[in-house]
């Protein structure tokens, strides 16, 4: 019940994932709305079932009202019901394309934090020259402490290694200069913590190091990360649009050249398309939670389930808990 056009993309994506990956998928939400979509998908025999949740959390749920809906013991909204299924061990991960704030708050109340983690962080992969870089946080925590950034570095490093397959991930601290003394008071405070953490810390990084593929995990506060995310998405969209305008307005030869480069442009567009990853992990809660865009289509939902499946199979949750426990001993 989370996407902007729920429940159609959510259900269609779940059917695609069940068919392709062979995983059992539990759909939580209004059964009267979900069942007709499921019936239209020729899903008989697939490992799909519905758990009825008559209520929803929306963009209008904020403040105390959201907290009450998130924490109430007998909450019947689809997020709370789904997260309780994970908490009981009946599912390995929770995937949603719903309200990010509601998903984070409900996850905290239903699953709790990992021991040693003060705040969970959203950690999407950004495309780079050599693959992807995980950046965290990108919006869950606008205000952070140096200790929060250290925890982000540990969580991101384990996730990059276990789920993304990066050996000994390079961890960078986002700053306005590469030198150790550069940055805000937050950055200056986090630098020595990361340097002495045992992580493969490469120091401060700027945008050119991130997008140049010189770092695998980049840590920052949620305010900076969110500005970076939205600016990156906007610039990528602008470049694609300007290339299209130049091709259309360049005359017959340019149009012909545009047809020849269309496959290459398609690959670039795919690289920049958030639906290819589907969802970002919420790292630091005591369970696997993945949050996608509200505008997710069926492909994005399917890929979000794939990422959740890979995370569950990699035992990344146990690995993150162990890494955080080790950091508490230092």
C-alpha atoms as a printed R data frame, in Angstrom:
    type eleno elety resid chain resno       x       y       z
1   ATOM     1    CA   UNK     A     1   0.000   0.000   0.000
2   ATOM     2    CA   UNK     A     2   3.043   2.282  -0.248
3   ATOM     3    CA   UNK     A     3   3.636   3.447  -3.814
4   ATOM     4    CA   UNK     A     4   1.993   6.543  -5.264
5   ATOM     5    CA   UNK     A     5  -0.263   4.323  -7.375
6   ATOM     6    CA   UNK     A     6  -0.821   1.553  -4.822
7   ATOM     7    CA   UNK     A     7  -1.580  -1.277  -4.848
8   ATOM     8    CA   UNK     A     8  -1.063  -2.050  -8.553
9   ATOM     9    CA   UNK     A     9   2.733  -1.532  -8.925
10  ATOM    10    CA   UNK     A    10   3.360  -3.098  -5.511
11  ATOM    11    CA   UNK     A    11   1.401  -6.248  -6.317
12  ATOM    12    CA   UNK     A    12   2.652  -6.537  -9.911
13  ATOM    13    CA   UNK     A    13   6.263  -6.163  -8.740
14  ATOM    14    CA   UNK     A    14   5.731  -8.774  -6.048
15  ATOM    15    CA   UNK     A    15   4.349 -11.225  -8.609
16  ATOM    16    CA   UNK     A    16   7.344 -10.595 -10.888
17  ATOM    17    CA   UNK     A    17   9.729 -11.216  -7.984
18  ATOM    18    CA   UNK     A    18   7.951 -14.372  -6.831
19  ATOM    19    CA   UNK     A    19   8.041 -15.712 -10.368
20  ATOM    20    CA   UNK     A    20  11.689 -14.804 -11.055
21  ATOM    21    CA   UNK     A    21  13.342 -15.329  -7.666
22  ATOM    22    CA   UNK     A    22  11.156 -18.044  -6.158
23  ATOM    23    CA   UNK     A    23  10.855 -16.250  -2.825
24  ATOM    24    CA   UNK     A    24   7.754 -16.254  -0.651
25  ATOM    25    CA   UNK     A    25   6.196 -12.796  -0.509
26  ATOM    26    CA   UNK     A    26   3.653 -11.654   2.062
27  ATOM    27    CA   UNK     A    27   1.532  -8.717   0.927
28  ATOM    28    CA   UNK     A    28   0.282  -6.613   3.837
29  ATOM    29    CA   UNK     A    29  -2.563  -4.207   3.199
30  ATOM    30    CA   UNK     A    30  -6.248  -3.949   2.365
31  ATOM    31    CA   UNK     A    31  -7.118  -7.408   1.058
32  ATOM    32    CA   UNK     A    32 -10.188  -6.080  -0.793
33  ATOM    33    CA   UNK     A    33  -7.901  -3.890  -2.921
34  ATOM    34    CA   UNK     A    34  -4.973  -6.289  -3.232
35  ATOM    35    CA   UNK     A    35  -6.831  -9.484  -4.176
36  ATOM    36    CA   UNK     A    36  -8.340  -8.216  -7.484
37  ATOM    37    CA   UNK     A    37  -4.899  -7.051  -8.681
38  ATOM    38    CA   UNK     A    38  -3.375 -10.370  -7.641
39  ATOM    39    CA   UNK     A    39  -6.133 -12.295  -9.448
40  ATOM    40    CA   UNK     A    40  -5.404 -10.372 -12.664
41  ATOM    41    CA   UNK     A    41  -1.715 -11.408 -12.639
42  ATOM    42    CA   UNK     A    42  -2.092 -15.156 -13.249
43  ATOM    43    CA   UNK     A    43  -0.312 -15.710  -9.948
44  ATOM    44    CA   UNK     A    44  -1.884 -19.075  -9.070
45  ATOM    45    CA   UNK     A    45   0.730 -21.419  -7.672
46  ATOM    46    CA   UNK     A    46   3.217 -18.678  -6.834
47  ATOM    47    CA   UNK     A    47   4.402 -18.294  -3.205
48  ATOM    48    CA   UNK     A    48   2.293 -15.210  -2.497
49  ATOM    49    CA   UNK     A    49  -0.179 -14.566   0.304
50  ATOM    50    CA   UNK     A    50  -2.053 -11.609   1.744
51  ATOM    51    CA   UNK     A    51  -2.151 -10.551   5.390
52  ATOM    52    CA   UNK     A    52  -5.011  -8.106   5.799
53  ATOM    53    CA   UNK     A    53  -4.102  -4.702   7.247
54  ATOM    54    CA   UNK     A    54  -7.070  -2.332   6.958
55  ATOM    55    CA   UNK     A    55  -5.214   0.902   7.803
56  ATOM    56    CA   UNK     A    56  -2.453   2.910   6.093
57  ATOM    57    CA   UNK     A    57   0.274   5.371   6.990
58  ATOM    58    CA   UNK     A    58   0.387   8.304   4.565
59  ATOM    59    CA   UNK     A    59   2.370  11.490   3.951
60  ATOM    60    CA   UNK     A    60  -0.134  13.271   6.199
61  ATOM    61    CA   UNK     A    61   0.834  11.218   9.263
62  ATOM    62    CA   UNK     A    62   3.351  13.265  11.247
63  ATOM    63    CA   UNK     A    63   4.374  14.128  14.787
64  ATOM    64    CA   UNK     A    64   2.501  12.587  17.701
65  ATOM    65    CA   UNK     A    65  -0.161  11.086  15.439
66  ATOM    66    CA   UNK     A    66   2.506   9.163  13.507
67  ATOM    67    CA   UNK     A    67   4.217   8.024  16.705
68  ATOM    68    CA   UNK     A    68   0.937   6.670  18.085
69  ATOM    69    CA   UNK     A    69   0.182   4.776  14.876
70  ATOM    70    CA   UNK     A    70   3.747   3.460  14.714
71  ATOM    71    CA   UNK     A    71   4.069   2.245  18.289
72  ATOM    72    CA   UNK     A    72   0.556   1.118  19.287
73  ATOM    73    CA   UNK     A    73   0.660  -2.554  20.260
74  ATOM    74    CA   UNK     A    74  -2.378  -3.453  18.173
75  ATOM    75    CA   UNK     A    75  -1.642  -1.155  15.208
76  ATOM    76    CA   UNK     A    76  -3.388  -2.318  12.047
77  ATOM    77    CA   UNK     A    77  -1.624  -0.210   9.426
78  ATOM    78    CA   UNK     A    78   0.208  -2.104   6.680
79  ATOM    79    CA   UNK     A    79   3.704  -1.003   7.799
80  ATOM    80    CA   UNK     A    80   3.224  -2.042  11.416
81  ATOM    81    CA   UNK     A    81   1.673  -5.362  10.412
82  ATOM    82    CA   UNK     A    82   4.489  -6.103   7.962
83  ATOM    83    CA   UNK     A    83   7.251  -5.179  10.407
84  ATOM    84    CA   UNK     A    84   5.652  -7.304  13.132
85  ATOM    85    CA   UNK     A    85   5.790 -10.263  10.736
86  ATOM    86    CA   UNK     A    86   9.551  -9.670  10.396
87  ATOM    87    CA   UNK     A    87   9.962  -9.293  14.147
88  ATOM    88    CA   UNK     A    88   8.215 -12.625  14.748
89  ATOM    89    CA   UNK     A    89  10.636 -14.295  12.350
90  ATOM    90    CA   UNK     A    90   7.957 -15.135   9.789
91  ATOM    91    CA   UNK     A    91   9.725 -13.017   7.139
92  ATOM    92    CA   UNK     A    92  13.371 -12.124   6.563
93  ATOM    93    CA   UNK     A    93  12.958  -8.534   5.327
94  ATOM    94    CA   UNK     A    94  10.447  -5.720   4.945
95  ATOM    95    CA   UNK     A    95  10.107  -3.755   1.686
96  ATOM    96    CA   UNK     A    96   8.019  -0.617   1.233
97  ATOM    97    CA   UNK     A    97   7.598   2.246  -1.218
98  ATOM    98    CA   UNK     A    98   5.694   4.253   1.360
99  ATOM    99    CA   UNK     A    99   6.383   7.377   3.414
100 ATOM   100    CA   UNK     A   100  10.093   7.291   4.334
101 ATOM   101    CA   UNK     A   101   9.602   9.015   7.686
102 ATOM   102    CA   UNK     A   102   6.741   6.707   8.612
103 ATOM   103    CA   UNK     A   103   8.762   3.638   7.622
104 ATOM   104    CA   UNK     A   104  11.725   4.754   9.714
105 ATOM   105    CA   UNK     A   105   9.658   5.626  12.809
106 ATOM   106    CA   UNK     A   106   7.599   2.433  12.582
107 ATOM   107    CA   UNK     A   107  10.751   0.342  12.111
108 ATOM   108    CA   UNK     A   108  12.286   1.889  15.213
109 ATOM   109    CA   UNK     A   109   9.229   1.161  17.346
110 ATOM   110    CA   UNK     A   110   8.487  -2.325  15.995
111 ATOM   111    CA   UNK     A   111  12.047  -3.654  15.538
112 ATOM   112    CA   UNK     A   112  14.189  -1.391  17.726
113 ATOM   113    CA   UNK     A   113  17.806  -0.345  17.171
114 ATOM   114    CA   UNK     A   114  20.846  -2.559  17.069
115 ATOM   115    CA   UNK     A   115  22.804  -2.410  20.314
116 ATOM   116    CA   UNK     A   116  25.441   0.294  19.954
117 ATOM   117    CA   UNK     A   117  23.601   2.205  17.193
118 ATOM   118    CA   UNK     A   118  22.122   5.556  18.166
119 ATOM   119    CA   UNK     A   119  20.378   6.338  14.891
120 ATOM   120    CA   UNK     A   120  19.570   4.306  11.772
121 ATOM   121    CA   UNK     A   121  20.692   5.611   8.385
122 ATOM   122    CA   UNK     A   122  19.382   5.353   4.832
123 ATOM   123    CA   UNK     A   123  22.129   4.072   2.545
124 ATOM   124    CA   UNK     A   124  21.400   4.051  -1.210
125 ATOM   125    CA   UNK     A   125  24.068   3.190  -3.798
126 ATOM   126    CA   UNK     A   126  25.197   6.060  -6.058
127 ATOM   127    CA   UNK     A   127  26.529   5.262  -9.568
128 ATOM   128    CA   UNK     A   128  30.233   6.033 -10.029
129 ATOM   129    CA   UNK     A   129  32.903   5.646 -12.701
130 ATOM   130    CA   UNK     A   130  33.792   2.184 -11.417
131 ATOM   131    CA   UNK     A   131  30.494   0.883 -10.050
132 ATOM   132    CA   UNK     A   132  28.618   2.169  -7.005
133 ATOM   133    CA   UNK     A   133  29.289   4.035  -3.770
134 ATOM   134    CA   UNK     A   134  27.037   3.663  -0.733
135 ATOM   135    CA   UNK     A   135  26.310   7.040   0.842
136 ATOM   136    CA   UNK     A   136  24.815   7.313   4.301
137 ATOM   137    CA   UNK     A   137  22.904   9.039   5.670
138 ATOM   138    CA   UNK     A   138  20.775  10.586   2.911
139 ATOM   139    CA   UNK     A   139  17.950  12.013   4.996
140 ATOM   140    CA   UNK     A   140  17.020  10.094   8.117
141 ATOM   141    CA   UNK     A   141  19.191  12.231  10.461
142 ATOM   142    CA   UNK     A   142  19.660  15.906   9.548
143 ATOM   143    CA   UNK     A   143  21.670  16.509  12.740
144 ATOM   144    CA   UNK     A   144  24.401  14.045  13.694
145 ATOM   145    CA   UNK     A   145  27.292  13.601  16.116
146 ATOM   146    CA   UNK     A   146  30.781  12.330  15.231
147 ATOM   147    CA   UNK     A   147  29.845   9.033  16.903
148 ATOM   148    CA   UNK     A   148  26.860   8.704  14.568
149 ATOM   149    CA   UNK     A   149  29.154   9.044  11.544
150 ATOM   150    CA   UNK     A   150  31.466   6.369  12.938
151 ATOM   151    CA   UNK     A   151  28.480   4.015  13.279
152 ATOM   152    CA   UNK     A   152  27.408   4.854   9.724
153 ATOM   153    CA   UNK     A   153  30.894   3.960   8.506
154 ATOM   154    CA   UNK     A   154  30.807   0.572  10.228
155 ATOM   155    CA   UNK     A   155  27.297  -0.283   9.011
156 ATOM   156    CA   UNK     A   156  28.011   0.897   5.464
157 ATOM   157    CA   UNK     A   157  31.298  -0.988   5.261
158 ATOM   158    CA   UNK     A   158  29.713  -4.295   6.318
159 ATOM   159    CA   UNK     A   159  26.789  -3.788   3.924
160 ATOM   160    CA   UNK     A   160  29.107  -2.970   1.015
161 ATOM   161    CA   UNK     A   161  31.158  -6.090   1.656
162 ATOM   162    CA   UNK     A   162  28.355  -8.568   2.348
163 ATOM   163    CA   UNK     A   163  25.647  -7.373  -0.056
164 ATOM   164    CA   UNK     A   164  27.537  -5.423  -2.744
165 ATOM   165    CA   UNK     A   165  30.470  -7.849  -2.840
166 ATOM   166    CA   UNK     A   166  33.181  -5.209  -2.253
167 ATOM   167    CA   UNK     A   167  36.275  -6.589  -0.520
168 ATOM   168    CA   UNK     A   168  37.741  -4.325   2.166
169 ATOM   169    CA   UNK     A   169  35.526  -1.343   1.238
170 ATOM   170    CA   UNK     A   170  37.172   2.089   1.161
171 ATOM   171    CA   UNK     A   171  35.374   4.432   3.544
172 ATOM   172    CA   UNK     A   172  35.460   8.208   3.052
173 ATOM   173    CA   UNK     A   173  34.171  11.167   5.044
174 ATOM   174    CA   UNK     A   174  32.364  13.759   2.921
175 ATOM   175    CA   UNK     A   175  33.938  17.176   3.365
176 ATOM   176    CA   UNK     A   176  34.742  20.397   1.506
177 ATOM   177    CA   UNK     A   177  38.407  19.433   1.167
178 ATOM   178    CA   UNK     A   178  40.607  16.354   1.156
179 ATOM   179    CA   UNK     A   179  42.940  17.529   3.925
180 ATOM   180    CA   UNK     A   180  42.401  16.146   7.415
181 ATOM   181    CA   UNK     A   181  41.824  19.575   8.945
182 ATOM   182    CA   UNK     A   182  39.104  20.613   6.488
183 ATOM   183    CA   UNK     A   183  35.371  20.522   7.142
184 ATOM   184    CA   UNK     A   184  32.759  21.449   9.702
185 ATOM   185    CA   UNK     A   185  33.101  20.738  13.407
186 ATOM   186    CA   UNK     A   186  31.158  17.524  12.803
187 ATOM   187    CA   UNK     A   187  33.623  16.387  10.137
188 ATOM   188    CA   UNK     A   188  36.646  17.348  12.242
189 ATOM   189    CA   UNK     A   189  35.222  15.392  15.167
190 ATOM   190    CA   UNK     A   190  34.404  12.311  13.101
191 ATOM   191    CA   UNK     A   191  37.765  12.122  11.321
192 ATOM   192    CA   UNK     A   192  39.862  10.707  14.209
193 ATOM   193    CA   UNK     A   193  37.089   8.280  15.174
194 ATOM   194    CA   UNK     A   194  37.024   6.833  11.671
195 ATOM   195    CA   UNK     A   195  40.812   6.904  11.388
196 ATOM   196    CA   UNK     A   196  41.155   4.758  14.530
197 ATOM   197    CA   UNK     A   197  38.199   2.465  13.820
198 ATOM   198    CA   UNK     A   198  39.964  -0.327  11.967
199 ATOM   199    CA   UNK     A   199  37.936   0.451   8.839
200 ATOM   200    CA   UNK     A   200  39.681   0.991   5.504
201 ATOM   201    CA   UNK     A   201  39.338   4.738   6.018
202 ATOM   202    CA   UNK     A   202  40.830   6.823   3.204
203 ATOM   203    CA   UNK     A   203  40.127  10.237   4.736
204 ATOM   204    CA   UNK     A   204  38.035  13.166   3.566
205 ATOM   205    CA   UNK     A   205  36.422  12.930   0.139
206 ATOM   206    CA   UNK     A   206  34.787  15.436  -2.175
207 ATOM   207    CA   UNK     A   207  32.356  14.865  -5.008
208 ATOM   208    CA   UNK     A   208  35.139  14.070  -7.482
209 ATOM   209    CA   UNK     A   209  36.349  11.148  -5.342
210 ATOM   210    CA   UNK     A   210  32.813   9.821  -4.891
211 ATOM   211    CA   UNK     A   211  31.762   9.910  -8.539
212 ATOM   212    CA   UNK     A   212  35.260   9.088  -9.745
213 ATOM   213    CA   UNK     A   213  34.978   5.685  -8.091
214 ATOM   214    CA   UNK     A   214  37.717   6.200  -5.489
215 ATOM   215    CA   UNK     A   215  35.539   5.357  -2.479
216 ATOM   216    CA   UNK     A   216  33.037   2.558  -1.768
217 ATOM   217    CA   UNK     A   217  31.286   4.014   1.293
218 ATOM   218    CA   UNK     A   218  30.881   7.730   2.017
219 ATOM   219    CA   UNK     A   219  29.511   8.948   5.359
220 ATOM   220    CA   UNK     A   220  27.835  12.238   6.143
221 ATOM   221    CA   UNK     A   221  24.930  13.741   8.075
222 ATOM   222    CA   UNK     A   222  21.428  13.345   6.667
223 ATOM   223    CA   UNK     A   223  21.115  17.015   5.698
224 ATOM   224    CA   UNK     A   224  24.234  16.989   3.519
225 ATOM   225    CA   UNK     A   225  23.427  13.544   2.150
226 ATOM   226    CA   UNK     A   226  19.911  14.529   1.147
227 ATOM   227    CA   UNK     A   227  21.135  17.668  -0.641
228 ATOM   228    CA   UNK     A   228  23.729  15.536  -2.453
229 ATOM   229    CA   UNK     A   229  21.111  12.942  -3.450
230 ATOM   230    CA   UNK     A   230  18.581  15.429  -4.794
231 ATOM   231    CA   UNK     A   231  21.236  17.528  -6.543
232 ATOM   232    CA   UNK     A   232  22.692  14.435  -8.207
233 ATOM   233    CA   UNK     A   233  19.269  13.283  -9.418
234 ATOM   234    CA   UNK     A   234  18.472  16.764 -10.746
235 ATOM   235    CA   UNK     A   235  21.788  17.149 -12.582
236 ATOM   236    CA   UNK     A   236  21.505  13.680 -14.126
237 ATOM   237    CA   UNK     A   237  17.991  14.472 -15.363
238 ATOM   238    CA   UNK     A   238  19.122  17.865 -16.714
239 ATOM   239    CA   UNK     A   239  22.019  16.350 -18.684
240 ATOM   240    CA   UNK     A   240  19.811  13.688 -20.291
241 ATOM   241    CA   UNK     A   241  17.185  16.299 -21.219
242 ATOM   242    CA   UNK     A   242  19.785  18.685 -22.694
243 ATOM   243    CA   UNK     A   243  21.302  15.900 -24.794
244 ATOM   244    CA   UNK     A   244  17.850  15.088 -26.170
245 ATOM   245    CA   UNK     A   245  17.162  18.763 -26.931
246 ATOM   246    CA   UNK     A   246  20.505  19.133 -28.716
247 ATOM   247    CA   UNK     A   247  19.857  16.044 -30.843
248 ATOM   248    CA   UNK     A   248  16.302  17.089 -31.785
249 ATOM   249    CA   UNK     A   249  17.379  20.639 -32.664
250 ATOM   250    CA   UNK     A   250  20.602  19.812 -34.493
251 ATOM   251    CA   UNK     A   251  19.318  19.013 -37.957
252 ATOM   252    CA   UNK     A   252  19.130  15.786 -40.001
253 ATOM   253    CA   UNK     A   253  22.756  14.699 -39.441
254 ATOM   254    CA   UNK     A   254  22.496  15.222 -35.699
255 ATOM   255    CA   UNK     A   255  19.234  13.247 -35.623
256 ATOM   256    CA   UNK     A   256  20.953  10.436 -37.493
257 ATOM   257    CA   UNK     A   257  23.838  10.532 -35.015
258 ATOM   258    CA   UNK     A   258  21.317  10.527 -32.192
259 ATOM   259    CA   UNK     A   259  19.816   7.309 -33.504
260 ATOM   260    CA   UNK     A   260  23.267   5.729 -33.562
261 ATOM   261    CA   UNK     A   261  24.060   6.698 -29.973
262 ATOM   262    CA   UNK     A   262  20.606   5.778 -28.632
263 ATOM   263    CA   UNK     A   263  21.762   2.382 -27.259
264 ATOM   264    CA   UNK     A   264  24.612   4.081 -25.381
265 ATOM   265    CA   UNK     A   265  22.266   6.722 -23.976
266 ATOM   266    CA   UNK     A   266  19.916   3.942 -22.924
267 ATOM   267    CA   UNK     A   267  22.698   2.339 -20.881
268 ATOM   268    CA   UNK     A   268  23.440   5.668 -19.192
269 ATOM   269    CA   UNK     A   269  19.762   6.226 -18.427
270 ATOM   270    CA   UNK     A   270  19.556   2.730 -16.932
271 ATOM   271    CA   UNK     A   271  22.612   3.434 -14.756
272 ATOM   272    CA   UNK     A   272  20.938   6.571 -13.389
273 ATOM   273    CA   UNK     A   273  17.480   4.997 -12.973
274 ATOM   274    CA   UNK     A   274  16.678   4.436  -9.261
275 ATOM   275    CA   UNK     A   275  14.281   1.632 -10.202
276 ATOM   276    CA   UNK     A   276  17.295  -0.544 -11.061
277 ATOM   277    CA   UNK     A   277  18.136  -0.752  -7.347
278 ATOM   278    CA   UNK     A   278  14.556  -0.459  -6.184
279 ATOM   279    CA   UNK     A   279  15.120   0.552  -2.563
280 ATOM   280    CA   UNK     A   280  17.678   1.786  -0.050
281 ATOM   281    CA   UNK     A   281  18.430  -0.172   3.127
282 ATOM   282    CA   UNK     A   282  17.658   1.389   6.495
283 ATOM   283    CA   UNK     A   283  20.800   0.346   8.375
284 ATOM   284    CA   UNK     A   284  20.940   0.240  12.160
285 ATOM   285    CA   UNK     A   285  17.505  -1.105  13.002
286 ATOM   286    CA   UNK     A   286  17.225  -4.632  14.364
287 ATOM   287    CA   UNK     A   287  15.916  -6.092  11.127
288 ATOM   288    CA   UNK     A   288  16.229  -5.790   7.347
289 ATOM   289    CA   UNK     A   289  14.189  -2.842   6.077
290 ATOM   290    CA   UNK     A   290  14.249  -1.438   2.526
291 ATOM   291    CA   UNK     A   291  12.563   1.823   1.516
292 ATOM   292    CA   UNK     A   292  11.869   2.702  -2.114
293 ATOM   293    CA   UNK     A   293  10.621   5.775  -3.980
294 ATOM   294    CA   UNK     A   294   6.937   6.585  -3.795
295 ATOM   295    CA   UNK     A   295   6.955   6.715  -7.596
296 ATOM   296    CA   UNK     A   296   8.178   3.110  -7.795
297 ATOM   297    CA   UNK     A   297   6.793   1.049 -10.659
298 ATOM   298    CA   UNK     A   298   6.537  -2.740 -10.785
299 ATOM   299    CA   UNK     A   299  10.170  -3.080 -11.942
300 ATOM   300    CA   UNK     A   300  11.387  -1.008  -8.996
301 ATOM   301    CA   UNK     A   301   9.371  -3.125  -6.560
302 ATOM   302    CA   UNK     A   302  10.726  -6.325  -8.105
303 ATOM   303    CA   UNK     A   303  14.311  -5.065  -7.817
304 ATOM   304    CA   UNK     A   304  13.728  -3.891  -4.243
305 ATOM   305    CA   UNK     A   305  12.686  -7.437  -3.359
306 ATOM   306    CA   UNK     A   306  15.803  -8.757  -5.112
307 ATOM   307    CA   UNK     A   307  18.044  -6.498  -3.019
308 ATOM   308    CA   UNK     A   308  16.222  -7.570   0.158
309 ATOM   309    CA   UNK     A   309  16.646 -11.235  -0.831
310 ATOM   310    CA   UNK     A   310  20.391 -10.743  -1.389
311 ATOM   311    CA   UNK     A   311  20.749  -9.013   1.973
312 ATOM   312    CA   UNK     A   312  18.912 -11.796   3.802
313 ATOM   313    CA   UNK     A   313  20.981 -14.501   2.124
314 ATOM   314    CA   UNK     A   314  24.258 -12.721   2.936
315 ATOM   315    CA   UNK     A   315  23.481 -12.691   6.692
316 ATOM   316    CA   UNK     A   316  24.408  -9.003   6.656
317 ATOM   317    CA   UNK     A   317  22.284  -8.221   9.722
318 ATOM   318    CA   UNK     A   318  24.309 -10.572  11.940
319 ATOM   319    CA   UNK     A   319  27.551  -9.239  10.459
320 ATOM   320    CA   UNK     A   320  26.580  -5.625  11.205
321 ATOM   321    CA   UNK     A   321  25.638  -6.511  14.782
322 ATOM   322    CA   UNK     A   322  29.010  -8.216  15.301
323 ATOM   323    CA   UNK     A   323  30.920  -5.257  13.829
324 ATOM   324    CA   UNK     A   324  29.096  -2.771  16.051
325 ATOM   325    CA   UNK     A   325  29.688  -4.979  19.125
326 ATOM   326    CA   UNK     A   326  33.418  -5.053  18.323
327 ATOM   327    CA   UNK     A   327  33.494  -1.266  18.056
328 ATOM   328    CA   UNK     A   328  31.984  -0.973  21.553
329 ATOM   329    CA   UNK     A   329  34.969  -2.853  23.002
330 ATOM   330    CA   UNK     A   330  37.486  -0.295  21.710
